[in-house]
């Protein structure tokens, strides 16, 4: 059984190595690969949220969405950790009274059903005196 699995992994690796066969292999394996990549991305997003919450607890201003968030990600997370498992940059969005870390998901398109989000902090609203 182990030899069969090893052989299949070797064949998949060889098929991924050659650019003409890569799209076919990726499309075929997507149902198996995407749940793993989703799990990995959710873990990274949880780590980003912990870092943002730590900043908030220290009284440090959170990075603003857009370029400031991207620069903060580059300083805070080395290597490929500033992008999700599909190679797309994480974004920070303000949605009503929530701050959200967002991954565009497997389709790499913003605003679709496969997007992944993590709540950073719910802003408390205070009534005036």
Beta strands, then each sheet from edge to edge (+ up, - down):
strand 1: 91-95
strand 2: 98-103
strand 3: 116-122
sheet 1: 1+ 2- 3+
end
